[in-house]
Amino acid sequence: MINYPLNMELIIVSIYLLFTLGLGIISGRKVKSFKEYALGTRNLPTIVMGMTVSATLIGGGSSLGTSTEVFKYGIIVILAKFGVSIGALLTAFFIVPRMERFSGKLTVGEIMGEMYGNKVRIITGFSGAILCIGRVAAQIMALGFVMKYLFGFSQEFGTLCGVIIVIAYSAFGGVRSVVFTDVLQFIALAITIPIILNIGLKSVGGYDGLLAQLPANMISIYPSNEMFIKYLIVFLYMSIPMLSPPLAQRILMSSSVDQAKKSFIFLAITDIIFATIAGIIGLVAFVINANIPANGAFLNLVNELGLLNKGLKVIAIIGILSVIMSTVDSYLNAVSTSIVNDILSPCKIILSSKKELFCARVITFFAGIIAAIMALYFENIFELAIYSSNFWGPLIVGPLLFGIFQIRISTNTCLKSMFCGVVAFLLWEYFNLKETTYIYSIIPSILANIMVLLVAQCSIKKKSIIKSTIQ
């Protein structure tokens, strides 16, 4: 194999990043309206839709974050991550077929606005923007780790280098640029991440050698009561069809229900594969050197295996960057479309399509900067990805699912459920109940949100029965 010196690695990775930038700009140069910026032309092949849906969800949390958690706690984390695939299948078979009536809508906020009015639409826009910025921050954090561990840059400088490129093509070309770069990035990660796993396994003697060198608690699905409860809750949380703005956007931009359904089935299959690969990489990293920082398990493995001498390190870096960037661009695009379509437009702040398009590009830029700043205040990618969901799940998931399944609730009931979800979240965080219950705040918050809706439904049915009895 060819030996690449460090400067050659930087050159090749820089060429890949610049190629990605060029592809994004070229594919998005025909975007002339905000609607096209948000949804594209809705004529993509099904395999492309499947790739972009998978690339959107499989990010730093699915690779670096999963490896970190498995490095610390073992295979129980991999099993918990399978909840994502359950959620994708639930979406494919039960939600996607009911989304056809929302064809033509651009965002979740617009759907919520049709069902519950402009106030709820604006709240959904804010919630979606905060969720997406949090998810972008988690990916940017992962980007910083990559540059720090593999190139020796400071985390701040490494973060800045990668983020500028993603912001540039995301802001310029909208979802069209995102989709085309997602395909490139999905292919890159599909090739490179298994290569890292294969070389790692060879270095520890294959699967038999790996299992023989791991402590019993690392390969147990019941390492302790605490860990079992914690990751059972994580599994249940990840099984909830959250319909985050970028995933809902992929449903709305599909050419048909069948295409959207197949795309989410594709996601379910690919996420199981990548979660398993990332988890096993975490186990390999533990066997090779259990004393390295857990946050650097995935990346230290690349260095520990001596991939530099085999000429494969640069390939590994491209794969890791692809995993991260494919999620960053999707969520950045969702931030701008949520703010423009669900906050500025309902408030009559923007009147023309050209101004909407201009604002979307500017918002994408500033959202990326804000996310980069946020990334400096968190240390755990996995935790940040989950925590950011608290600004979406407790407010939106219940009313959105009720509306999709055509269970009628009033606007006031919707607002009350949102309020109760937020209160439950704040109380859970204030009393730090996660430390004693091992339950993330998003679970009781969503339950509080849904309970209000269920109580309201029971009350309506009871009044109906009484009224019919009197008559």
C-alpha positions as CSV (number, residue, x, y, z in Angstrom):
1,M,0.0,0.0,0.0
2,I,1.0,3.6,-0.6
3,N,2.3,5.5,2.5
4,Y,0.6,8.9,2.8
5,P,2.5,11.5,4.8
6,L,0.3,13.8,6.9
7,N,0.3,16.7,4.4
8,M,-0.9,14.3,1.7
9,E,-3.8,13.3,3.9
10,L,-4.8,16.9,4.3
11,I,-4.5,17.5,0.6
12,I,-6.7,14.5,-0.3
13,V,-9.3,15.2,2.4
14,S,-9.4,18.9,1.3
15,I,-9.9,17.8,-2.3
16,Y,-12.9,15.6,-1.2
17,L,-14.4,18.5,0.8
18,L,-13.9,20.9,-2.1
19,F,-15.5,18.3,-4.5
20,T,-18.5,18.1,-2.1
21,L,-18.7,21.9,-2.1
22,G,-18.6,22.0,-5.9
23,L,-21.2,19.3,-6.3
24,G,-23.5,21.1,-3.8
25,I,-23.2,24.4,-5.6
26,I,-23.6,23.0,-9.1
27,S,-26.6,20.9,-8.2
28,G,-28.3,23.8,-6.5
29,R,-27.6,26.5,-9.0
30,K,-31.0,26.2,-10.7
31,V,-32.9,26.9,-7.5
32,K,-35.1,30.0,-8.1
33,S,-37.8,29.8,-5.5
34,F,-38.2,29.1,-1.8
35,K,-40.5,26.1,-2.5
36,E,-37.8,24.5,-4.7
37,Y,-35.2,25.4,-2.0
38,A,-37.3,23.5,0.6
39,L,-38.5,20.5,-1.3
40,G,-36.7,20.3,-4.6
41,T,-38.6,19.1,-7.7
42,R,-40.1,15.9,-6.2
43,N,-38.8,13.7,-9.1
44,L,-35.9,11.9,-7.4
45,P,-35.4,8.1,-7.9
46,T,-36.4,5.9,-5.0
47,I,-32.8,4.7,-4.3
48,V,-31.7,8.4,-4.1
49,M,-34.6,9.1,-1.6
50,G,-33.6,6.1,0.5
51,M,-30.0,7.3,0.6
52,T,-30.8,10.8,1.6
53,V,-33.2,9.7,4.3
54,S,-30.5,7.3,5.7
55,A,-27.8,9.9,5.4
56,T,-29.9,12.4,7.2
57,L,-30.4,10.2,10.3
58,I,-27.1,8.4,10.3
59,G,-24.7,11.0,11.7
60,G,-22.1,11.5,14.4
61,G,-24.5,10.2,17.1
62,S,-24.9,7.0,15.1
63,S,-21.2,6.4,14.6
64,L,-18.9,8.3,17.0
65,G,-21.6,8.6,19.7
66,T,-22.6,5.0,19.5
67,S,-19.0,3.8,19.6
68,T,-18.4,6.0,22.7
69,E,-21.4,4.6,24.5
70,V,-20.5,1.0,23.6
71,F,-16.9,1.6,24.7
72,K,-18.2,2.5,28.1
73,Y,-21.2,0.2,28.6
74,G,-21.1,-2.7,26.1
75,I,-23.5,-4.2,23.6
76,I,-26.6,-3.2,25.4
77,V,-26.1,0.2,23.7
78,I,-26.3,-1.4,20.3
79,L,-29.6,-3.1,21.1
80,A,-31.0,0.2,22.4
81,K,-30.0,1.9,19.1
82,F,-32.2,-0.6,17.2
83,G,-35.1,1.5,18.4
84,V,-34.3,3.9,15.6
85,S,-35.2,1.1,13.1
86,I,-38.4,0.3,14.9
87,G,-39.4,4.0,14.7
88,A,-38.5,4.0,11.0
89,L,-40.7,1.0,10.3
90,L,-43.6,2.4,12.3
91,T,-43.3,5.6,10.2
92,A,-43.2,3.6,6.9
93,F,-46.2,1.4,7.6
94,F,-48.5,3.6,9.8
95,I,-47.6,7.3,9.3
96,V,-46.4,7.7,5.7
97,P,-49.7,6.3,4.1
98,R,-51.6,8.9,6.2
99,M,-49.4,11.8,5.1
100,E,-50.7,11.8,1.5
101,R,-53.4,14.4,2.3
102,F,-50.6,16.9,3.2
103,S,-49.1,16.7,-0.3
104,G,-48.0,20.2,-1.3
105,K,-47.1,21.3,2.3
106,L,-43.5,22.3,2.9
107,T,-42.9,21.7,6.6
108,V,-44.3,20.1,9.7
109,G,-45.3,23.6,10.9
110,E,-47.5,24.1,7.9
111,I,-49.2,20.8,8.6
112,M,-49.7,21.8,12.2
113,G,-51.0,25.2,11.1
114,E,-53.6,23.6,8.9
115,M,-54.8,21.4,11.8
116,Y,-54.6,23.9,14.7
117,G,-54.0,27.4,13.4
118,N,-51.2,29.9,13.1
119,K,-50.2,30.1,16.7
120,V,-49.4,26.4,16.7
121,R,-47.7,26.7,13.4
122,I,-45.4,29.4,14.8
123,I,-44.6,27.3,17.9
124,T,-43.8,24.4,15.7
125,G,-41.5,26.5,13.6
126,F,-39.6,27.6,16.7
127,S,-39.5,24.1,18.1
128,G,-38.2,22.7,14.9
129,A,-35.5,25.3,14.5
130,I,-34.2,24.7,18.1
131,L,-34.2,20.9,17.6
132,C,-32.4,21.2,14.3
133,I,-29.8,23.6,15.6
134,G,-29.2,21.2,18.6
135,R,-28.7,18.3,16.2
136,V,-26.4,20.3,14.0
137,A,-24.4,21.2,17.2
138,A,-24.0,17.5,18.0
139,Q,-22.6,16.8,14.6
140,I,-20.3,19.8,14.7
141,M,-19.0,18.5,18.0
142,A,-18.2,15.2,16.3
143,L,-16.5,17.1,13.4
144,G,-14.3,18.9,16.0
145,F,-13.3,15.5,17.5
146,V,-12.3,14.2,14.1
147,M,-10.0,17.1,13.3
148,K,-8.5,17.0,16.8
149,Y,-7.7,13.3,16.9
150,L,-6.8,12.7,13.3
151,F,-5.0,15.9,12.4
152,G,-4.0,17.3,15.7
153,F,-5.8,20.6,15.1
154,S,-7.5,22.4,17.9
155,Q,-11.2,21.4,18.2
156,E,-12.3,25.0,17.4
157,F,-10.2,25.3,14.3
158,G,-11.2,21.8,13.0
159,T,-14.8,22.6,13.6
160,L,-14.6,25.8,11.7
161,C,-12.9,24.2,8.6
162,G,-15.6,21.6,8.1
163,V,-18.6,23.7,9.0
164,I,-17.8,26.5,6.5
165,I,-18.0,24.1,3.6
166,V,-21.3,22.5,4.7
167,I,-22.9,26.0,5.4
168,A,-21.8,27.2,2.0
169,Y,-23.5,24.6,-0.2
170,S,-26.5,24.1,2.2
171,A,-27.2,27.9,2.1
172,F,-26.7,28.2,-1.7
173,G,-28.6,25.2,-3.1
174,G,-31.1,24.2,-0.4
175,V,-32.4,20.7,-0.3
176,R,-31.4,20.0,-3.9
177,S,-27.7,20.5,-2.9
178,V,-28.3,18.5,0.3
179,V,-29.7,15.5,-1.6
180,F,-26.9,15.3,-4.1
181,T,-24.2,15.6,-1.5
182,D,-26.1,13.1,0.7
183,V,-25.8,10.5,-2.0
184,L,-22.1,11.1,-2.4
185,Q,-21.6,11.0,1.4
186,F,-23.8,7.9,1.9
187,I,-21.7,6.0,-0.7
188,A,-18.5,7.1,1.0
189,L,-19.6,6.0,4.5
190,A,-21.1,2.7,3.1
191,I,-17.6,1.9,1.8
192,T,-15.3,3.2,4.4
193,I,-17.0,2.4,7.8
194,P,-17.0,-1.4,7.1
195,I,-13.4,-1.1,6.1
196,I,-12.5,0.3,9.5
197,L,-14.4,-2.5,11.2
198,N,-12.8,-5.2,9.1
199,I,-9.2,-4.0,9.8
200,G,-10.1,-3.6,13.5
201,L,-11.4,-7.1,13.8
202,K,-8.4,-8.6,12.1
203,S,-6.2,-6.8,14.7
204,V,-7.9,-8.5,17.6
205,G,-8.2,-12.0,16.1
206,G,-11.7,-11.7,14.5
207,Y,-15.0,-12.1,16.3
208,D,-13.8,-15.0,18.4
209,G,-10.7,-13.1,19.6
210,L,-12.8,-10.0,20.3
211,L,-15.3,-11.9,22.5
212,A,-12.6,-13.7,24.3
213,Q,-10.9,-10.5,25.3
214,L,-14.0,-8.6,26.5
215,P,-15.2,-8.6,30.1
216,A,-18.5,-10.3,30.7
217,N,-20.4,-7.1,31.5
218,M,-19.5,-5.7,28.0
219,I,-21.2,-8.5,26.1
220,S,-24.2,-8.9,28.4
221,I,-27.6,-7.6,27.6
222,Y,-28.2,-7.3,31.3
223,P,-25.0,-5.8,32.8
224,S,-26.9,-4.4,35.8
225,N,-30.4,-3.2,36.8
226,E,-29.4,0.4,36.3
227,M,-27.9,-0.1,32.8
228,F,-30.8,-2.3,31.6
229,I,-33.4,0.2,32.7
230,K,-31.5,3.2,31.3
231,Y,-31.1,1.6,27.8
232,L,-34.5,0.1,27.8
233,I,-35.8,3.7,28.1
234,V,-33.4,4.8,25.4
235,F,-34.8,2.0,23.1
236,L,-38.4,3.1,23.8
237,Y,-37.5,6.8,23.1
238,M,-35.8,5.9,19.9
239,S,-38.8,3.8,18.8
240,I,-41.1,6.9,18.9
241,P,-41.7,8.2,15.4
242,M,-40.6,11.8,16.2
243,L,-41.1,13.1,12.6
244,S,-38.3,15.6,13.0
245,P,-38.4,18.4,10.4
246,P,-35.8,16.9,8.0
247,L,-37.5,13.4,8.1
248,A,-41.0,14.9,7.6
249,Q,-39.5,17.0,4.8
250,R,-38.3,13.8,3.1
251,I,-41.8,12.4,3.2
252,L,-43.3,15.6,1.7
253,M,-40.7,15.7,-1.1
254,S,-41.3,12.1,-2.1
255,S,-43.0,11.6,-5.5
256,S,-45.5,9.1,-4.0
257,V,-46.5,7.3,-0.8
258,D,-44.8,4.1,-2.0
259,Q,-41.5,5.9,-2.6
260,A,-41.6,7.4,0.9
261,K,-42.5,4.1,2.5
262,K,-39.6,2.3,0.7
263,S,-37.2,5.1,1.8
264,F,-38.0,4.6,5.4
265,I,-37.8,0.8,5.1
266,F,-34.3,1.4,3.6
267,L,-33.5,3.6,6.6
268,A,-34.6,0.9,9.0
269,I,-32.3,-1.7,7.4
270,T,-29.2,0.7,7.0
271,D,-29.5,2.0,10.6
272,I,-29.4,-1.5,12.1
273,I,-26.3,-2.2,10.0
274,F,-24.5,1.0,10.8
275,A,-25.4,1.0,14.5
276,T,-24.0,-2.6,14.8
277,I,-20.8,-1.7,12.9
278,A,-20.3,1.4,15.0
279,G,-20.9,-0.5,18.2
280,I,-18.5,-3.3,17.3
281,I,-15.9,-0.7,16.5
282,G,-16.4,0.6,20.0
283,L,-15.7,-2.9,21.4
284,V,-12.6,-3.3,19.2
285,A,-11.3,0.0,20.5
286,F,-11.9,-1.1,24.1
287,V,-9.9,-4.3,23.5
288,I,-7.0,-2.5,21.8
289,N,-6.7,0.2,24.5
290,A,-9.2,0.5,27.3
291,N,-7.4,3.5,28.7
292,I,-8.1,5.9,25.9
293,P,-10.8,8.6,26.4
294,A,-14.2,7.2,25.6
295,N,-15.1,10.2,23.4
296,G,-12.2,9.3,21.1
297,A,-12.8,5.6,20.9
298,F,-13.7,5.5,17.2
299,L,-11.1,8.0,16.2
300,N,-8.3,6.6,18.3
301,L,-9.0,3.2,16.8
302,V,-8.1,4.7,13.4
303,N,-4.7,5.8,14.7
304,E,-4.1,2.7,16.8
305,L,-4.6,0.4,13.9
306,G,-1.9,2.1,11.9
307,L,-4.1,2.8,9.0
308,L,-1.7,5.5,8.0
309,N,0.9,2.9,7.0
310,K,-1.6,0.9,5.0
311,G,-2.8,3.9,3.0
312,L,-6.3,3.6,4.4
313,K,-6.4,6.3,7.0
314,V,-7.4,8.9,4.5
315,I,-10.2,6.7,3.3
316,A,-11.4,6.3,6.9
317,I,-11.3,10.1,7.4
318,I,-13.4,10.7,4.3
319,G,-16.0,8.1,5.6
320,I,-16.2,9.7,9.0
321,L,-16.5,13.2,7.6
322,S,-19.3,11.9,5.2
323,V,-21.2,10.5,8.2
324,I,-21.2,13.9,9.9
325,M,-21.7,16.2,7.0
326,S,-24.6,14.3,5.6
327,T,-26.6,15.0,8.8
328,V,-25.4,18.6,9.3
329,D,-26.6,19.8,5.9
330,S,-30.0,18.2,6.2
331,Y,-30.7,19.8,9.6
332,L,-29.3,23.1,8.5
333,N,-31.7,23.1,5.6
334,A,-34.6,22.2,7.9
335,V,-33.7,25.2,10.2
336,S,-34.1,27.7,7.5
337,T,-37.3,26.3,6.0
338,S,-38.9,26.1,9.4
339,I,-38.1,29.7,10.3
340,V,-39.1,31.1,6.9
341,N,-42.2,29.0,6.3
342,D,-43.5,28.7,9.8
343,I,-42.5,31.9,11.6
344,L,-41.8,34.7,9.1
345,S,-44.5,33.9,6.6
346,P,-47.4,33.5,9.0
347,C,-46.3,36.7,10.7
348,K,-46.4,38.5,7.2
349,I,-42.8,39.5,7.6
350,I,-41.8,38.2,4.1
351,L,-44.0,38.8,1.1
352,S,-42.2,37.7,-2.0
353,S,-40.7,34.3,-3.0
354,K,-37.3,36.0,-3.8
355,K,-37.1,37.5,-0.3
356,E,-38.0,34.1,1.2
357,L,-35.2,32.5,-0.7
358,F,-32.7,35.1,0.3
359,C,-33.8,34.9,4.0
360,A,-33.5,31.1,3.9
361,R,-29.9,31.3,2.8
362,V,-29.0,33.9,5.4
363,I,-30.7,31.9,8.2
364,T,-28.8,28.8,7.1
365,F,-25.5,30.7,7.5
366,F,-26.3,32.1,11.0
367,A,-27.8,28.8,12.2
368,G,-24.5,27.0,11.4
369,I,-22.6,29.6,13.4
370,I,-24.9,29.4,16.4
371,A,-24.7,25.5,16.3
372,A,-20.9,25.7,16.2
373,I,-20.9,27.9,19.3
374,M,-23.3,25.6,21.1
375,A,-21.0,22.6,20.3
376,L,-18.3,24.1,22.5
377,Y,-20.5,23.9,25.6
378,F,-21.2,20.1,25.5
379,E,-18.9,17.1,25.8
380,N,-21.0,14.1,24.9
381,I,-22.4,13.8,21.4
382,F,-25.0,11.1,22.4
383,E,-26.3,13.2,25.2
384,L,-26.6,16.4,23.2
385,A,-28.5,14.6,20.4
386,I,-31.0,13.3,22.9
387,Y,-31.2,16.6,24.9
388,S,-32.1,18.6,21.8
389,S,-35.1,16.5,21.2
390,N,-36.7,18.0,24.4
391,F,-37.5,21.1,22.3
392,W,-39.5,19.0,19.9
393,G,-41.0,15.9,21.5
394,P,-42.8,17.4,24.5
395,L,-44.5,20.0,22.3
396,I,-45.1,18.6,18.8
397,V,-45.2,14.8,18.7
398,G,-48.5,14.2,20.5
399,P,-50.6,16.8,18.6
400,L,-48.9,15.9,15.3
401,L,-49.6,12.2,15.6
402,F,-53.2,12.8,16.7
403,G,-53.7,15.0,13.7
404,I,-52.1,12.6,11.2
405,F,-54.4,9.8,12.5
406,Q,-57.3,12.3,12.3
407,I,-58.2,12.2,16.0
408,R,-59.8,15.6,16.3
409,I,-58.6,17.9,19.1
410,S,-59.2,21.7,19.5
411,T,-56.5,24.3,19.2
412,N,-56.8,25.1,23.0
413,T,-56.3,21.4,23.8
414,C,-53.3,21.3,21.6
415,L,-51.8,24.4,23.3
416,K,-52.5,22.9,26.8
417,S,-50.8,19.7,25.8
418,M,-47.7,21.6,24.7
419,F,-47.7,23.6,27.9
420,C,-47.9,20.5,30.1
421,G,-45.1,18.8,28.0
422,V,-42.8,21.8,28.6
423,V,-43.7,21.9,32.4
424,A,-42.9,18.2,32.7
425,F,-39.6,18.7,30.9
426,L,-38.6,21.6,33.2
427,L,-39.6,19.8,36.4
428,W,-37.7,16.7,35.4
429,E,-34.6,18.7,34.6
430,Y,-34.9,21.0,37.7
431,F,-35.1,18.1,40.1
432,N,-32.5,16.1,38.2
433,L,-34.8,13.0,38.1
434,K,-32.7,11.3,35.4
435,E,-30.0,10.6,38.0
436,T,-32.4,8.5,40.2
437,T,-34.8,7.1,37.6
438,Y,-32.3,6.7,34.6
439,I,-35.1,8.1,32.4
440,Y,-34.4,11.0,30.1
441,S,-36.7,13.9,30.5
442,I,-38.1,13.6,27.0
443,I,-40.0,10.4,27.9
444,P,-42.2,11.8,30.8
445,S,-42.5,15.1,28.8
446,I,-44.0,13.3,25.8
447,L,-46.2,11.2,28.0
448,A,-47.5,14.4,29.8
449,N,-48.2,15.9,26.4
450,I,-50.2,12.8,25.2
451,M,-52.0,12.4,28.5
452,V,-53.6,15.8,28.1
453,L,-54.8,14.9,24.6
454,L,-56.2,11.5,25.8
455,V,-58.0,13.1,28.7
456,A,-59.5,15.7,26.4
457,Q,-60.7,12.9,24.0
458,C,-62.3,11.0,26.9
459,S,-64.0,14.1,28.0
460,I,-65.4,14.7,24.5
461,K,-66.7,11.2,24.2
462,K,-68.3,11.3,27.7
463,K,-70.1,14.5,26.8
464,S,-71.3,13.0,23.5
465,I,-72.6,9.9,25.3
466,I,-74.5,12.0,27.9
467,K,-75.9,14.3,25.1
468,S,-77.1,11.3,23.1
469,T,-78.6,9.7,26.2
470,I,-80.6,12.9,27.0
471,Q,-81.9,13.2,23.5
